[in-house]
C-alpha cells in the first residue's frame, strides 16, 4: 500500500485547484485510502503544507507519495496512472502516447490565464461580469480557437473521449480546464457553436468519479483520510 497525501483548495460552487485532476484520477482508479489536506482559500498555503509533512513545495497541487514530494498536476497524474496501472489503464494505448502528452500539455496552455488575472479570479468579491470584461474580452478569439480545437477533434475522430482507446488522464487534464473555465464564462461552450465539446463536457461531468470529486469542495480546511 502506498502512502498518499494530496493538498487541495476549493471554494464551493466557484473554484477547485488543479488538484481536482489528481483527485478525480484517484477516484477513477478507486485508490483508497489516501489523505487529503484542505487548505484555506486566500490564506498562505505553506504553513499548512509544512505542518502536514511537505518540506519543499510551496504551491498547489502538491502530493506526498511514499515520502516523495511531487508537484504539477500533469506530473502527478502521470505518476498515479503509472503506479496504479494494474488497477486500470488510464494511459491509453502505446501508439497514443504522443497524442496523450500533447492533450495534457494543451490542458494548461489552452486557457492562457496566468499571474495577471490570478488574484482577480480567486477573489470571491470579483463578479463574473468583471471577469468577463477584464479577462475574457481581450482574449476572446484565442479562447474561441481553443474550443474549436476540441470541436474539430471530436468531429474528425468521432470518439467519446480524447483518445480512441477511451477515457484517460488526457481527459482528467483537459476536463478540469473545460469545466472550470466554462463555469466562469471564459469558454462559451454551447450547443450551437460547439455541440461536440459540450457533449464531451457533459459526459465527463456525468461520470460518478467526477461527481465524487466535486463533493470535496464541501470539506472544511483540515486533514482527512478518505476511505
ABEGO torsion letter per residue (X at the ends): XBBBBBBBBBBBGABBBAAAAAAAAAAAAGBOBBBBBBBBBGBBAAAAAAAAGBAABABOBBBBBGGBBBBEAAAAAAAAAAAAAAABBAAEBAAAAAAAAAAAAAAAAAAGBBAAAAAAAABAABBAAAAAAAAAAAAAAAAAAAAAAAAAAAAAAGBABABAAEBBAAAAAAAAAAAAAAAAGABBBBAAABAAAAAAAAAAAABAAAAAAAAAAABBBEBBBBX
